[in-house]
Amino acid sequence: MLTRSGSDPAPSWMNALGDPATDPKRFLKTLRLITFFFAALWVGSMIFSYRLVYQAHGRQVSGYNSQAQFAGMPLLSIARTAHGVFAFGGYATGMVAIGGLCVGAIAAGALSVGVFAFGGLSVGLLAIGGLATGWQAIGGLAVGYRAAGGLAVGAYAHAGSGMAVGYYEASGQIEKLFR
């Protein structure tokens, strides 16, 4: 790979991703922070939905759409098929969607599509997941313009000790395959 003298082989934000792995204490701190973030998201969504649904109506319901509306959508929707600003369910669509199959601006679930997508299979502008596809993708298999992961494919790819395939720049064993 050709680079200018004195320049790093990848963008600085991709190089910074591999830095915590070199220091075990920093890696554990980063891992704890990520775990805390997702645990707070899960617990917060359970408390939020419990307070709005179960206590407000005094009974458990299989699906719930709040009376408050924003942009023509219920503020909170909890159901097997949920559609609202905050949507929790098996198939969730909304501004913030959490569930099995999620579509929204912020989507977190097994299969998530959105601007910010987190989950097993993620598609979006910023995608983080096992299989991540997007403009900036981070995951086990990352495909995107800027990709970072165990196997990274993109214009600027960073794989640490894994395999990176990049059009312009790659940090890994295979570099500039498509030129």
C-alpha positions as CSV (number, residue, x, y, z in Angstrom):
1,M,0.0,0.0,0.0
2,L,1.3,3.4,-0.9
3,T,1.1,6.1,1.8
4,R,2.8,9.5,2.3
5,S,5.8,9.4,4.6
6,G,4.8,10.1,8.2
7,S,1.2,9.2,7.7
8,D,-0.8,6.4,9.3
9,P,-2.0,3.5,7.2
10,A,-5.6,4.2,8.2
11,P,-7.8,7.2,9.4
12,S,-7.1,8.1,13.0
13,W,-10.6,7.1,14.2
14,M,-10.0,3.6,12.9
15,N,-6.6,3.3,14.5
16,A,-8.1,4.5,17.8
17,L,-10.5,1.5,17.7
18,G,-7.6,-0.9,18.1
19,D,-5.9,1.0,20.9
20,P,-8.0,-0.3,23.9
21,A,-7.1,-3.9,22.9
22,T,-3.4,-3.2,23.6
23,D,-4.0,-2.2,27.2
24,P,-6.1,-4.8,29.1
25,K,-7.2,-2.4,31.8
26,R,-8.4,0.1,29.2
27,F,-10.1,-2.6,27.2
28,L,-12.0,-3.8,30.3
29,K,-13.0,-0.2,31.0
30,T,-14.3,0.2,27.5
31,L,-16.2,-3.1,27.6
32,R,-17.8,-2.1,30.9
33,L,-18.9,1.2,29.5
34,I,-20.5,-0.5,26.4
35,T,-22.2,-3.1,28.7
36,F,-23.5,-0.3,31.0
37,F,-24.9,1.6,28.0
38,F,-26.9,-1.3,26.7
39,A,-28.0,-2.5,30.1
40,A,-29.3,1.1,30.9
41,L,-31.1,1.1,27.5
42,W,-32.8,-2.2,28.3
43,V,-33.7,-1.5,31.9
44,G,-34.8,2.1,31.0
45,S,-37.1,0.8,28.2
46,M,-38.6,-1.8,30.6
47,I,-39.2,0.8,33.3
48,F,-40.5,3.4,30.8
49,S,-43.0,1.0,29.3
50,Y,-44.1,-0.4,32.7
51,R,-44.9,3.0,34.1
52,L,-46.8,4.1,31.0
53,V,-48.7,1.0,30.2
54,Y,-49.3,-1.2,33.3
55,Q,-49.6,1.4,36.0
56,A,-51.5,4.0,33.9
57,H,-54.3,1.5,33.0
58,G,-54.1,-0.8,36.0
59,R,-54.1,-3.9,33.8
60,Q,-51.7,-5.7,31.5
61,V,-52.5,-5.4,27.8
62,S,-51.0,-7.2,24.8
63,G,-50.4,-4.0,22.8
64,Y,-50.4,-0.4,23.7
65,N,-50.4,2.9,21.7
66,S,-50.2,6.1,23.8
67,Q,-52.8,8.8,23.4
68,A,-50.1,11.4,23.1
69,Q,-49.1,11.9,19.5
70,F,-46.1,13.4,17.7
71,A,-46.1,14.0,14.0
72,G,-49.2,11.8,13.6
73,M,-47.6,8.8,15.4
74,P,-48.2,7.6,18.9
75,L,-45.4,8.7,21.3
76,L,-45.1,5.2,22.6
77,S,-46.1,1.9,20.9
78,I,-45.6,-1.5,22.5
79,A,-46.9,-4.4,20.5
80,R,-46.0,-7.4,18.3
81,T,-46.1,-4.9,15.4
82,A,-45.3,-1.5,16.9
83,H,-45.3,1.9,15.0
84,G,-44.6,5.1,16.9
85,V,-42.0,7.6,18.0
86,F,-40.7,5.1,20.6
87,A,-41.5,1.6,19.3
88,F,-40.9,-1.6,21.2
89,G,-41.9,-4.9,19.6
90,G,-41.2,-7.9,17.4
91,Y,-41.5,-5.6,14.3
92,A,-40.9,-2.0,15.3
93,T,-40.9,1.1,13.2
94,G,-40.4,4.6,14.4
95,M,-37.9,7.2,15.4
96,V,-36.4,4.9,18.1
97,A,-37.2,1.3,17.3
98,I,-36.2,-1.6,19.6
99,G,-37.1,-5.2,18.9
100,G,-36.6,-8.1,16.6
101,L,-36.9,-6.4,13.2
102,C,-36.4,-2.7,13.6
103,V,-36.7,0.2,11.2
104,G,-36.1,3.8,12.4
105,A,-33.7,6.6,12.9
106,I,-32.2,4.8,15.8
107,A,-32.7,1.0,15.5
108,A,-31.5,-1.7,17.9
109,G,-32.5,-5.3,17.4
110,A,-31.6,-8.6,15.8
111,L,-32.2,-7.1,12.3
112,S,-32.0,-3.3,12.3
113,V,-32.2,-0.7,9.6
114,G,-31.8,3.0,10.3
115,V,-29.5,6.0,10.5
116,F,-27.9,4.5,13.6
117,A,-28.3,0.8,13.6
118,F,-27.2,-1.6,16.3
119,G,-27.7,-5.4,16.3
120,G,-26.9,-8.7,14.8
121,L,-27.5,-7.6,11.2
122,S,-27.3,-3.8,10.9
123,V,-27.8,-1.6,7.9
124,G,-27.5,2.2,8.2
125,L,-25.3,5.3,8.0
126,L,-23.6,4.2,11.2
127,A,-24.0,0.4,11.6
128,I,-22.6,-1.6,14.5
129,G,-23.3,-5.3,14.7
130,G,-22.1,-8.8,13.8
131,L,-22.8,-8.1,10.2
132,A,-22.7,-4.4,9.6
133,T,-23.4,-2.7,6.3
134,G,-23.3,1.1,5.9
135,W,-21.5,4.3,5.3
136,Q,-19.5,3.7,8.6
137,A,-19.7,0.1,9.6
138,I,-18.2,-1.6,12.7
139,G,-18.6,-5.3,13.3
140,G,-17.4,-8.8,12.8
141,L,-18.0,-8.5,9.1
142,A,-18.1,-4.8,8.2
143,V,-18.9,-3.6,4.7
144,G,-19.1,0.1,3.9
145,Y,-17.2,3.2,2.8
146,R,-15.4,3.3,6.1
147,A,-15.3,-0.2,7.6
148,A,-13.7,-1.6,10.8
149,G,-14.0,-5.2,12.0
150,G,-12.5,-8.7,11.9
151,L,-13.2,-8.8,8.2
152,A,-13.6,-5.3,6.7
153,V,-14.4,-4.4,3.1
154,G,-14.7,-0.8,2.0
155,A,-13.0,2.2,0.5
156,Y,-11.2,2.7,3.8
157,A,-11.0,-0.6,5.7
158,H,-9.4,-1.3,9.0
159,A,-9.2,-4.8,10.4
160,G,-6.5,-4.7,13.1
161,S,-5.0,-8.2,12.9
162,G,-7.9,-9.4,10.7
163,M,-8.4,-9.1,7.0
164,A,-9.1,-5.7,5.3
165,V,-10.0,-5.2,1.7
166,G,-10.0,-1.5,0.7
167,Y,-10.3,0.5,-2.5
168,Y,-8.2,3.5,-1.3
169,E,-6.7,2.3,1.9
170,A,-6.6,-0.9,3.9
171,S,-5.1,-1.9,7.2
172,G,-4.8,-5.7,7.2
173,Q,-3.3,-8.5,5.1
174,I,-5.0,-7.8,1.8
175,E,-4.7,-4.3,0.5
176,K,-5.9,-2.4,-2.6
177,L,-7.5,-5.4,-4.2
178,F,-9.8,-3.4,-6.4
179,R,-7.4,-0.9,-8.0
